Amino acid sequence: MTTHPVSSTTECLHGVCALPTLGVIAADGEDAVKFLQGQLTQDVVLMGAHEARLAAFCSAKGRMLASFVIIKRSPERLLLVCSRDLLAPTLKRLQMFVLRAKVKLVDASDAHAVFGLAGDAVPAELPARSWSHLSAGDAGIVRLYPGAATPRALWVGPAGAVVAGPALRESDWAFLDAASGVATLTQPVVEAFVPQMLNYESVGGVNFKKGCYPGQEVVARSQFRGTLKRRAYVAQADAGLHAGQEVFALSDAEQPVGTVVQAAADPAGGWRAIVSMQTSAADGQPLRAGDATLSLLPLPYALLDDI
C-alpha cells in the first residue's frame, strides 16, 4: 500500500468535527435488510454487528445516484449516511421501490448528529480495519479510510449529543476526506460514474457475489469484461477546485479527460482533490481544471487486480 508523505501540518489534524453536510436515512422494519439488499451495491444481509458498509445506489444504467455508509443498529433498523444535498431525491426514489415490503424509509437527519473524528480523537478500541463498527451506547462509530495517513472515523448518534475532543475545522476534515481517495457522491456529479470509476470495488463499496440491484448488470460487465477506462485518482492542485469541474490534459483544451469529484484546501498550501479520469491520461502529462494545474499523487490504497 502506498501512502502520501505526511507534512507537519497534517500531523496536527486531530479532533472532532460536526458534519452538517451529511444526512441520515433510516430504514425500519422486518424487511429493511431484504429491501436494501435488492437496491444497493453492497451485501447488507451479511453485515455483522461489528461491521459497517460503503455502498452505492445506482440507476438502471449503473450510474451512481448516491453513496452511503450503512450502519446496522439492530436487525430491523439500518442507518444510511449520505450527502445531505442528495438525501431528498434519493429517499424519494428508494421509496418508489418499497411496494409491499415491510420497511419504512424516512429522513432521520434531524434525529441524528454526525461527527468526523480524526487522529487521536478516534477511539483506541475501534478495530483498525476500515468499515469496522463500534457501538457506543446510542451511537455508532465507523472506521473510515485514513486521509493523509491520519486515522479517521464517523460518529453517528442522537441529535444534540456532544462528542468530547478538541475541535477540528470542517475545512480540515474536508481535506482529509479528499486525501483519503474515497469519494462521497454529491449533487454536482450525480449519474456521472459507475462505481468502479470511483474505485468503489477496491475500497469495499461493491460486492460482486450478491444478488441483483438496479444497474447490477452494467456494474458487473464493467468489471468482468475489462471495459472500464476511467478510475479515481488523488490530485494536488495549485488553485481552487470544485466538484463537477472538468479536467483537461494540456495537450487538448477541447476534450475533457476527467471530472473533479470533490476537493478541499490543503492546510499546508494548495488543494487536494479526488478526480475521476481516463486511465490513459494518468501517464504523467500535465493536467488542468479551470485556473488550477493538477498533479497526481499515489493512491493511498491498492486497486484490486481482480475479484
MARTILUM-474841 format. One record per residue (C-alpha): x, y, z; residue number from 1. Coordinates in steps of 0.05 Angstrom, whole numbers, plus 5000, padded with zeros to 4 digits. Example, Ala and Ser with C-alpha at 12.3 -4.5 7.8 and 13.67 -1.06 7.14 Angstrom:
// residues 2
<atom><east>5246</east><north>4910</north><up>5156</up><pos>1</pos></atom>
<atom><east>5273</east><north>4979</north><up>5143</up><pos>2</pos></atom>
This chain:
// residues 307
<atom><east>5000</east><north>5000</north><up>5000</up><pos>1</pos></atom>
<atom><east>5026</east><north>5069</north><up>4981</up><pos>2</pos></atom>
<atom><east>5015</east><north>5127</north><up>5027</up><pos>3</pos></atom>
<atom><east>5023</east><north>5202</north><up>5020</up><pos>4</pos></atom>
<atom><east>5081</east><north>5236</north><up>5055</up><pos>5</pos></atom>
<atom><east>5055</east><north>5268</north><up>5119</up><pos>6</pos></atom>
<atom><east>5071</east><north>5342</north><up>5128</up><pos>7</pos></atom>
<atom><east>5079</east><north>5374</north><up>5196</up><pos>8</pos></atom>
<atom><east>5011</east><north>5407</north><up>5183</up><pos>9</pos></atom>
<atom><east>4972</east><north>5342</north><up>5173</up><pos>10</pos></atom>
<atom><east>5006</east><north>5312</north><up>5234</up><pos>11</pos></atom>
<atom><east>4968</east><north>5364</north><up>5275</up><pos>12</pos></atom>
<atom><east>4899</east><north>5347</north><up>5246</up><pos>13</pos></atom>
<atom><east>4868</east><north>5315</north><up>5307</up><pos>14</pos></atom>
<atom><east>4799</east><north>5328</north><up>5335</up><pos>15</pos></atom>
<atom><east>4724</east><north>5326</north><up>5327</up><pos>16</pos></atom>
<atom><east>4684</east><north>5360</north><up>5272</up><pos>17</pos></atom>
<atom><east>4609</east><north>5366</north><up>5264</up><pos>18</pos></atom>
<atom><east>4589</east><north>5346</north><up>5193</up><pos>19</pos></atom>
<atom><east>4525</east><north>5384</north><up>5174</up><pos>20</pos></atom>
<atom><east>4534</east><north>5366</north><up>5101</up><pos>21</pos></atom>
<atom><east>4517</east><north>5294</north><up>5116</up><pos>22</pos></atom>
<atom><east>4446</east><north>5269</north><up>5128</up><pos>23</pos></atom>
<atom><east>4415</east><north>5204</north><up>5152</up><pos>24</pos></atom>
<atom><east>4361</east><north>5159</north><up>5121</up><pos>25</pos></atom>
<atom><east>4332</east><north>5109</north><up>5170</up><pos>26</pos></atom>
<atom><east>4305</east><north>5042</north><up>5144</up><pos>27</pos></atom>
<atom><east>4260</east><north>5008</north><up>5196</up><pos>28</pos></atom>
<atom><east>4220</east><north>4944</north><up>5193</up><pos>29</pos></atom>
<atom><east>4226</east><north>4868</north><up>5187</up><pos>30</pos></atom>
<atom><east>4242</east><north>4874</north><up>5112</up><pos>31</pos></atom>
<atom><east>4292</east><north>4931</north><up>5119</up><pos>32</pos></atom>
<atom><east>4353</east><north>4886</north><up>5106</up><pos>33</pos></atom>
<atom><east>4320</east><north>4848</north><up>5050</up><pos>34</pos></atom>
<atom><east>4297</east><north>4913</north><up>5017</up><pos>35</pos></atom>
<atom><east>4365</east><north>4946</north><up>5018</up><pos>36</pos></atom>
<atom><east>4397</east><north>4882</north><up>4994</up><pos>37</pos></atom>
<atom><east>4358</east><north>4890</north><up>4930</up><pos>38</pos></atom>
<atom><east>4375</east><north>4963</north><up>4920</up><pos>39</pos></atom>
<atom><east>4448</east><north>4975</north><up>4937</up><pos>40</pos></atom>
<atom><east>4515</east><north>4950</north><up>4911</up><pos>41</pos></atom>
<atom><east>4534</east><north>4921</north><up>4978</up><pos>42</pos></atom>
<atom><east>4514</east><north>4856</north><up>5014</up><pos>43</pos></atom>
<atom><east>4472</east><north>4881</north><up>5072</up><pos>44</pos></atom>
<atom><east>4449</east><north>4811</north><up>5093</up><pos>45</pos></atom>
<atom><east>4520</east><north>4791</north><up>5113</up><pos>46</pos></atom>
<atom><east>4532</east><north>4853</north><up>5155</up><pos>47</pos></atom>
<atom><east>4553</east><north>4835</north><up>5226</up><pos>48</pos></atom>
<atom><east>4545</east><north>4875</north><up>5289</up><pos>49</pos></atom>
<atom><east>4617</east><north>4899</north><up>5285</up><pos>50</pos></atom>
<atom><east>4614</east><north>4919</north><up>5212</up><pos>51</pos></atom>
<atom><east>4590</east><north>4978</north><up>5171</up><pos>52</pos></atom>
<atom><east>4587</east><north>4982</north><up>5095</up><pos>53</pos></atom>
<atom><east>4603</east><north>5030</north><up>5039</up><pos>54</pos></atom>
<atom><east>4552</east><north>5024</north><up>4984</up><pos>55</pos></atom>
<atom><east>4526</east><north>5058</north><up>4921</up><pos>56</pos></atom>
<atom><east>4454</east><north>5067</north><up>4898</up><pos>57</pos></atom>
<atom><east>4453</east><north>5065</north><up>4822</up><pos>58</pos></atom>
<atom><east>4407</east><north>5079</north><up>4764</up><pos>59</pos></atom>
<atom><east>4386</east><north>5024</north><up>4716</up><pos>60</pos></atom>
<atom><east>4445</east><north>5045</north><up>4674</up><pos>61</pos></atom>
<atom><east>4494</east><north>5032</north><up>4731</up><pos>62</pos></atom>
<atom><east>4507</east><north>5106</north><up>4745</up><pos>63</pos></atom>
<atom><east>4513</east><north>5126</north><up>4817</up><pos>64</pos></atom>
<atom><east>4455</east><north>5166</north><up>4846</up><pos>65</pos></atom>
<atom><east>4482</east><north>5167</north><up>4917</up><pos>66</pos></atom>
<atom><east>4534</east><north>5136</north><up>4962</up><pos>67</pos></atom>
<atom><east>4522</east><north>5111</north><up>5033</up><pos>68</pos></atom>
<atom><east>4557</east><north>5090</north><up>5096</up><pos>69</pos></atom>
<atom><east>4510</east><north>5037</north><up>5124</up><pos>70</pos></atom>
<atom><east>4504</east><north>5024</north><up>5198</up><pos>71</pos></atom>
<atom><east>4461</east><north>4967</north><up>5225</up><pos>72</pos></atom>
<atom><east>4434</east><north>4989</north><up>5292</up><pos>73</pos></atom>
<atom><east>4391</east><north>4927</north><up>5300</up><pos>74</pos></atom>
<atom><east>4364</east><north>4871</north><up>5256</up><pos>75</pos></atom>
<atom><east>4306</east><north>4916</north><up>5236</up><pos>76</pos></atom>
<atom><east>4339</east><north>4985</north><up>5237</up><pos>77</pos></atom>
<atom><east>4392</east><north>5010</north><up>5190</up><pos>78</pos></atom>
<atom><east>4420</east><north>5080</north><up>5181</up><pos>79</pos></atom>
<atom><east>4445</east><north>5105</north><up>5113</up><pos>80</pos></atom>
<atom><east>4492</east><north>5165</north><up>5118</up><pos>81</pos></atom>
<atom><east>4497</east><north>5205</north><up>5054</up><pos>82</pos></atom>
<atom><east>4509</east><north>5275</north><up>5027</up><pos>83</pos></atom>
<atom><east>4452</east><north>5318</north><up>5051</up><pos>84</pos></atom>
<atom><east>4444</east><north>5351</north><up>4983</up><pos>85</pos></atom>
<atom><east>4424</east><north>5283</north><up>4954</up><pos>86</pos></atom>
<atom><east>4381</east><north>5258</north><up>5011</up><pos>87</pos></atom>
<atom><east>4312</east><north>5282</north><up>4989</up><pos>88</pos></atom>
<atom><east>4314</east><north>5257</north><up>4916</up><pos>89</pos></atom>
<atom><east>4349</east><north>5192</north><up>4938</up><pos>90</pos></atom>
<atom><east>4297</east><north>5179</north><up>4992</up><pos>91</pos></atom>
<atom><east>4240</east><north>5193</north><up>4943</up><pos>92</pos></atom>
<atom><east>4270</east><north>5144</north><up>4892</up><pos>93</pos></atom>
<atom><east>4282</east><north>5090</north><up>4943</up><pos>94</pos></atom>
<atom><east>4210</east><north>5096</north><up>4968</up><pos>95</pos></atom>
<atom><east>4185</east><north>5082</north><up>4898</up><pos>96</pos></atom>
<atom><east>4211</east><north>5011</north><up>4904</up><pos>97</pos></atom>
<atom><east>4183</east><north>4994</north><up>4973</up><pos>98</pos></atom>
<atom><east>4116</east><north>4968</north><up>4945</up><pos>99</pos></atom>
<atom><east>4093</east><north>4913</north><up>4994</up><pos>100</pos></atom>
<atom><east>4159</east><north>4907</north><up>5032</up><pos>101</pos></atom>
<atom><east>4152</east><north>4916</north><up>5107</up><pos>102</pos></atom>
<atom><east>4201</east><north>4974</north><up>5113</up><pos>103</pos></atom>
<atom><east>4193</east><north>5048</north><up>5127</up><pos>104</pos></atom>
<atom><east>4244</east><north>5097</north><up>5099</up><pos>105</pos></atom>
<atom><east>4248</east><north>5166</north><up>5130</up><pos>106</pos></atom>
<atom><east>4294</east><north>5226</north><up>5132</up><pos>107</pos></atom>
<atom><east>4323</east><north>5218</north><up>5202</up><pos>108</pos></atom>
<atom><east>4374</east><north>5274</north><up>5196</up><pos>109</pos></atom>
<atom><east>4341</east><north>5318</north><up>5249</up><pos>110</pos></atom>
<atom><east>4342</east><north>5260</north><up>5299</up><pos>111</pos></atom>
<atom><east>4417</east><north>5247</north><up>5289</up><pos>112</pos></atom>
<atom><east>4483</east><north>5282</north><up>5296</up><pos>113</pos></atom>
<atom><east>4542</east><north>5263</north><up>5251</up><pos>114</pos></atom>
<atom><east>4613</east><north>5279</north><up>5271</up><pos>115</pos></atom>
<atom><east>4681</east><north>5265</north><up>5240</up><pos>116</pos></atom>
<atom><east>4736</east><north>5240</north><up>5286</up><pos>117</pos></atom>
<atom><east>4809</east><north>5248</north><up>5265</up><pos>118</pos></atom>
<atom><east>4876</east><north>5228</north><up>5293</up><pos>119</pos></atom>
<atom><east>4876</east><north>5219</north><up>5369</up><pos>120</pos></atom>
<atom><east>4801</east><north>5230</north><up>5372</up><pos>121</pos></atom>
<atom><east>4789</east><north>5162</north><up>5341</up><pos>122</pos></atom>
<atom><east>4774</east><north>5113</north><up>5398</up><pos>123</pos></atom>
<atom><east>4831</east><north>5063</north><up>5410</up><pos>124</pos></atom>
<atom><east>4780</east><north>5007</north><up>5418</up><pos>125</pos></atom>
<atom><east>4753</east><north>5016</north><up>5347</up><pos>126</pos></atom>
<atom><east>4782</east><north>4959</north><up>5305</up><pos>127</pos></atom>
<atom><east>4835</east><north>4981</north><up>5255</up><pos>128</pos></atom>
<atom><east>4801</east><north>4952</north><up>5193</up><pos>129</pos></atom>
<atom><east>4764</east><north>5002</north><up>5150</up><pos>130</pos></atom>
<atom><east>4688</east><north>4998</north><up>5156</up><pos>131</pos></atom>
<atom><east>4693</east><north>4967</north><up>5225</up><pos>132</pos></atom>
<atom><east>4635</east><north>4988</north><up>5270</up><pos>133</pos></atom>
<atom><east>4635</east><north>5001</north><up>5345</up><pos>134</pos></atom>
<atom><east>4571</east><north>5011</north><up>5385</up><pos>135</pos></atom>
<atom><east>4579</east><north>5065</north><up>5437</up><pos>136</pos></atom>
<atom><east>4512</east><north>5069</north><up>5474</up><pos>137</pos></atom>
<atom><east>4462</east><north>5103</north><up>5427</up><pos>138</pos></atom>
<atom><east>4517</east><north>5120</north><up>5378</up><pos>139</pos></atom>
<atom><east>4555</east><north>5081</north><up>5325</up><pos>140</pos></atom>
<atom><east>4627</east><north>5094</north><up>5305</up><pos>141</pos></atom>
<atom><east>4653</east><north>5072</north><up>5237</up><pos>142</pos></atom>
<atom><east>4727</east><north>5067</north><up>5218</up><pos>143</pos></atom>
<atom><east>4738</east><north>5104</north><up>5152</up><pos>144</pos></atom>
<atom><east>4798</east><north>5101</north><up>5106</up><pos>145</pos></atom>
<atom><east>4853</east><north>5146</north><up>5132</up><pos>146</pos></atom>
<atom><east>4867</east><north>5213</north><up>5098</up><pos>147</pos></atom>
<atom><east>4939</east><north>5237</north><up>5091</up><pos>148</pos></atom>
<atom><east>4959</east><north>5179</north><up>5137</up><pos>149</pos></atom>
<atom><east>4912</east><north>5207</north><up>5192</up><pos>150</pos></atom>
<atom><east>4863</east><north>5157</north><up>5224</up><pos>151</pos></atom>
<atom><east>4790</east><north>5176</north><up>5214</up><pos>152</pos></atom>
<atom><east>4722</east><north>5153</north><up>5238</up><pos>153</pos></atom>
<atom><east>4649</east><north>5173</north><up>5230</up><pos>154</pos></atom>
<atom><east>4607</east><north>5182</north><up>5293</up><pos>155</pos></atom>
<atom><east>4531</east><north>5177</north><up>5285</up><pos>156</pos></atom>
<atom><east>4487</east><north>5186</north><up>5346</up><pos>157</pos></atom>
<atom><east>4427</east><north>5223</north><up>5375</up><pos>158</pos></atom>
<atom><east>4416</east><north>5296</north><up>5357</up><pos>159</pos></atom>
<atom><east>4443</east><north>5344</north><up>5409</up><pos>160</pos></atom>
<atom><east>4498</east><north>5296</north><up>5432</up><pos>161</pos></atom>
<atom><east>4566</east><north>5325</north><up>5446</up><pos>162</pos></atom>
<atom><east>4629</east><north>5286</north><up>5426</up><pos>163</pos></atom>
<atom><east>4688</east><north>5300</north><up>5471</up><pos>164</pos></atom>
<atom><east>4753</east><north>5322</north><up>5439</up><pos>165</pos></atom>
<atom><east>4788</east><north>5383</north><up>5411</up><pos>166</pos></atom>
<atom><east>4752</east><north>5419</north><up>5355</up><pos>167</pos></atom>
<atom><east>4773</east><north>5404</north><up>5283</up><pos>168</pos></atom>
<atom><east>4756</east><north>5454</north><up>5229</up><pos>169</pos></atom>
<atom><east>4706</east><north>5429</north><up>5176</up><pos>170</pos></atom>
<atom><east>4755</east><north>5452</north><up>5122</up><pos>171</pos></atom>
<atom><east>4809</east><north>5407</north><up>5152</up><pos>172</pos></atom>
<atom><east>4761</east><north>5348</north><up>5154</up><pos>173</pos></atom>
<atom><east>4744</east><north>5361</north><up>5081</up><pos>174</pos></atom>
<atom><east>4819</east><north>5359</north><up>5064</up><pos>175</pos></atom>
<atom><east>4827</east><north>5292</north><up>5099</up><pos>176</pos></atom>
<atom><east>4766</east><north>5266</north><up>5063</up><pos>177</pos></atom>
<atom><east>4794</east><north>5285</north><up>4995</up><pos>178</pos></atom>
<atom><east>4862</east><north>5258</north><up>5013</up><pos>179</pos></atom>
<atom><east>4832</east><north>5190</north><up>5031</up><pos>180</pos></atom>
<atom><east>4814</east><north>5177</north><up>4958</up><pos>181</pos></atom>
<atom><east>4746</east><north>5150</north><up>4979</up><pos>182</pos></atom>
<atom><east>4693</east><north>5195</north><up>4947</up><pos>183</pos></atom>
<atom><east>4626</east><north>5215</north><up>4975</up><pos>184</pos></atom>
<atom><east>4578</east><north>5229</north><up>4919</up><pos>185</pos></atom>
<atom><east>4546</east><north>5298</north><up>4917</up><pos>186</pos></atom>
<atom><east>4495</east><north>5333</north><up>4872</up><pos>187</pos></atom>
<atom><east>4544</east><north>5362</north><up>4820</up><pos>188</pos></atom>
<atom><east>4567</east><north>5292</north><up>4799</up><pos>189</pos></atom>
<atom><east>4502</east><north>5252</north><up>4804</up><pos>190</pos></atom>
<atom><east>4497</east><north>5199</north><up>4749</up><pos>191</pos></atom>
<atom><east>4568</east><north>5215</north><up>4725</up><pos>192</pos></atom>
<atom><east>4601</east><north>5150</north><up>4746</up><pos>193</pos></atom>
<atom><east>4593</east><north>5075</north><up>4752</up><pos>194</pos></atom>
<atom><east>4621</east><north>5054</north><up>4820</up><pos>195</pos></atom>
<atom><east>4688</east><north>5030</north><up>4792</up><pos>196</pos></atom>
<atom><east>4702</east><north>5099</north><up>4764</up><pos>197</pos></atom>
<atom><east>4708</east><north>5119</north><up>4837</up><pos>198</pos></atom>
<atom><east>4747</east><north>5056</north><up>4855</up><pos>199</pos></atom>
<atom><east>4689</east><north>5031</north><up>4897</up><pos>200</pos></atom>
<atom><east>4704</east><north>4958</north><up>4883</up><pos>201</pos></atom>
<atom><east>4773</east><north>4969</north><up>4914</up><pos>202</pos></atom>
<atom><east>4751</east><north>5005</north><up>4978</up><pos>203</pos></atom>
<atom><east>4694</east><north>4958</north><up>4999</up><pos>204</pos></atom>
<atom><east>4636</east><north>4991</north><up>4962</up><pos>205</pos></atom>
<atom><east>4615</east><north>4935</north><up>4914</up><pos>206</pos></atom>
<atom><east>4600</east><north>4862</north><up>4927</up><pos>207</pos></atom>
<atom><east>4601</east><north>4822</north><up>4862</up><pos>208</pos></atom>
<atom><east>4574</east><north>4758</north><up>4894</up><pos>209</pos></atom>
<atom><east>4507</east><north>4785</north><up>4918</up><pos>210</pos></atom>
<atom><east>4442</east><north>4785</north><up>4880</up><pos>211</pos></atom>
<atom><east>4411</east><north>4835</north><up>4833</up><pos>212</pos></atom>
<atom><east>4402</east><north>4910</north><up>4845</up><pos>213</pos></atom>
<atom><east>4389</east><north>4968</north><up>4798</up><pos>214</pos></atom>
<atom><east>4447</east><north>4975</north><up>4749</up><pos>215</pos></atom>
<atom><east>4479</east><north>4909</north><up>4771</up><pos>216</pos></atom>
<atom><east>4488</east><north>4882</north><up>4701</up><pos>217</pos></atom>
<atom><east>4525</east><north>4945</north><up>4678</up><pos>218</pos></atom>
<atom><east>4569</east><north>4946</north><up>4741</up><pos>219</pos></atom>
<atom><east>4587</east><north>4872</north><up>4733</up><pos>220</pos></atom>
<atom><east>4600</east><north>4878</north><up>4659</up><pos>221</pos></atom>
<atom><east>4648</east><north>4936</north><up>4671</up><pos>222</pos></atom>
<atom><east>4687</east><north>4892</north><up>4719</up><pos>223</pos></atom>
<atom><east>4687</east><north>4826</north><up>4683</up><pos>224</pos></atom>
<atom><east>4696</east><north>4849</north><up>4611</up><pos>225</pos></atom>
<atom><east>4751</east><north>4899</north><up>4626</up><pos>226</pos></atom>
<atom><east>4714</east><north>4956</north><up>4594</up><pos>227</pos></atom>
<atom><east>4729</east><north>5007</north><up>4648</up><pos>228</pos></atom>
<atom><east>4773</east><north>5063</north><up>4622</up><pos>229</pos></atom>
<atom><east>4764</east><north>5112</north><up>4680</up><pos>230</pos></atom>
<atom><east>4790</east><north>5110</north><up>4751</up><pos>231</pos></atom>
<atom><east>4792</east><north>5155</north><up>4812</up><pos>232</pos></atom>
<atom><east>4858</east><north>5189</north><up>4829</up><pos>233</pos></atom>
<atom><east>4881</east><north>5235</north><up>4885</up><pos>234</pos></atom>
<atom><east>4909</east><north>5300</north><up>4858</up><pos>235</pos></atom>
<atom><east>4944</east><north>5361</north><up>4884</up><pos>236</pos></atom>
<atom><east>4928</east><north>5429</north><up>4854</up><pos>237</pos></atom>
<atom><east>4956</east><north>5499</north><up>4859</up><pos>238</pos></atom>
<atom><east>4889</east><north>5534</north><up>4857</up><pos>239</pos></atom>
<atom><east>4816</east><north>5523</north><up>4879</up><pos>240</pos></atom>
<atom><east>4774</east><north>5467</north><up>4851</up><pos>241</pos></atom>
<atom><east>4701</east><north>5445</north><up>4858</up><pos>242</pos></atom>
<atom><east>4660</east><north>5383</north><up>4847</up><pos>243</pos></atom>
<atom><east>4637</east><north>5375</north><up>4775</up><pos>244</pos></atom>
<atom><east>4693</east><north>5415</north><up>4745</up><pos>245</pos></atom>
<atom><east>4723</east><north>5386</north><up>4681</up><pos>246</pos></atom>
<atom><east>4795</east><north>5364</north><up>4678</up><pos>247</pos></atom>
<atom><east>4836</east><north>5373</north><up>4615</up><pos>248</pos></atom>
<atom><east>4903</east><north>5350</north><up>4591</up><pos>249</pos></atom>
<atom><east>4945</east><north>5409</north><up>4570</up><pos>250</pos></atom>
<atom><east>4954</east><north>5377</north><up>4502</up><pos>251</pos></atom>
<atom><east>4879</east><north>5382</north><up>4487</up><pos>252</pos></atom>
<atom><east>4840</east><north>5443</north><up>4511</up><pos>253</pos></atom>
<atom><east>4775</east><north>5419</north><up>4479</up><pos>254</pos></atom>
<atom><east>4762</east><north>5348</north><up>4503</up><pos>255</pos></atom>
<atom><east>4760</east><north>5336</north><up>4578</up><pos>256</pos></atom>
<atom><east>4795</east><north>5274</north><up>4605</up><pos>257</pos></atom>
<atom><east>4762</east><north>5274</north><up>4673</up><pos>258</pos></atom>
<atom><east>4719</east><north>5306</north><up>4727</up><pos>259</pos></atom>
<atom><east>4733</east><north>5334</north><up>4797</up><pos>260</pos></atom>
<atom><east>4692</east><north>5292</north><up>4846</up><pos>261</pos></atom>
<atom><east>4709</east><north>5330</north><up>4909</up><pos>262</pos></atom>
<atom><east>4762</east><north>5379</north><up>4931</up><pos>263</pos></atom>
<atom><east>4786</east><north>5418</north><up>4991</up><pos>264</pos></atom>
<atom><east>4840</east><north>5467</north><up>5011</up><pos>265</pos></atom>
<atom><east>4904</east><north>5435</north><up>5036</up><pos>266</pos></atom>
<atom><east>4924</east><north>5467</north><up>5103</up><pos>267</pos></atom>
<atom><east>4996</east><north>5461</north><up>5080</up><pos>268</pos></atom>
<atom><east>4980</east><north>5501</north><up>5017</up><pos>269</pos></atom>
<atom><east>4945</east><north>5487</north><up>4951</up><pos>270</pos></atom>
<atom><east>4887</east><north>5440</north><up>4943</up><pos>271</pos></atom>
<atom><east>4874</east><north>5365</north><up>4947</up><pos>272</pos></atom>
<atom><east>4822</east><north>5331</north><up>4904</up><pos>273</pos></atom>
<atom><east>4793</east><north>5266</north><up>4881</up><pos>274</pos></atom>
<atom><east>4787</east><north>5265</north><up>4805</up><pos>275</pos></atom>
<atom><east>4756</east><north>5211</north><up>4761</up><pos>276</pos></atom>
<atom><east>4791</east><north>5209</north><up>4695</up><pos>277</pos></atom>
<atom><east>4813</east><north>5168</north><up>4636</up><pos>278</pos></atom>
<atom><east>4867</east><north>5119</north><up>4655</up><pos>279</pos></atom>
<atom><east>4904</east><north>5138</north><up>4591</up><pos>280</pos></atom>
<atom><east>4912</east><north>5209</north><up>4617</up><pos>281</pos></atom>
<atom><east>4945</east><north>5186</north><up>4682</up><pos>282</pos></atom>
<atom><east>5013</east><north>5179</north><up>4649</up><pos>283</pos></atom>
<atom><east>5046</east><north>5240</north><up>4679</up><pos>284</pos></atom>
<atom><east>5024</east><north>5290</north><up>4628</up><pos>285</pos></atom>
<atom><east>5004</east><north>5360</north><up>4654</up><pos>286</pos></atom>
<atom><east>4931</east><north>5368</north><up>4675</up><pos>287</pos></atom>
<atom><east>4889</east><north>5428</north><up>4690</up><pos>288</pos></atom>
<atom><east>4820</east><north>5446</north><up>4715</up><pos>289</pos></atom>
<atom><east>4799</east><north>5519</north><up>4709</up><pos>290</pos></atom>
<atom><east>4858</east><north>5560</north><up>4732</up><pos>291</pos></atom>
<atom><east>4890</east><north>5502</north><up>4771</up><pos>292</pos></atom>
<atom><east>4947</east><north>5458</north><up>4749</up><pos>293</pos></atom>
<atom><east>4939</east><north>5387</north><up>4776</up><pos>294</pos></atom>
<atom><east>4990</east><north>5333</north><up>4792</up><pos>295</pos></atom>
<atom><east>4970</east><north>5262</north><up>4811</up><pos>296</pos></atom>
<atom><east>4992</east><north>5232</north><up>4877</up><pos>297</pos></atom>
<atom><east>4999</east><north>5158</north><up>4893</up><pos>298</pos></atom>
<atom><east>4933</east><north>5127</north><up>4914</up><pos>299</pos></atom>
<atom><east>4932</east><north>5113</north><up>4989</up><pos>300</pos></atom>
<atom><east>4904</east><north>5043</north><up>4977</up><pos>301</pos></atom>
<atom><east>4915</east><north>4987</north><up>4928</up><pos>302</pos></atom>
<atom><east>4869</east><north>4976</north><up>4869</up><pos>303</pos></atom>
<atom><east>4842</east><north>4906</north><up>4863</up><pos>304</pos></atom>
<atom><east>4872</east><north>4868</north><up>4804</up><pos>305</pos></atom>
<atom><east>4813</east><north>4821</north><up>4804</up><pos>306</pos></atom>
<atom><east>4754</east><north>4800</north><up>4846</up><pos>307</pos></atom>
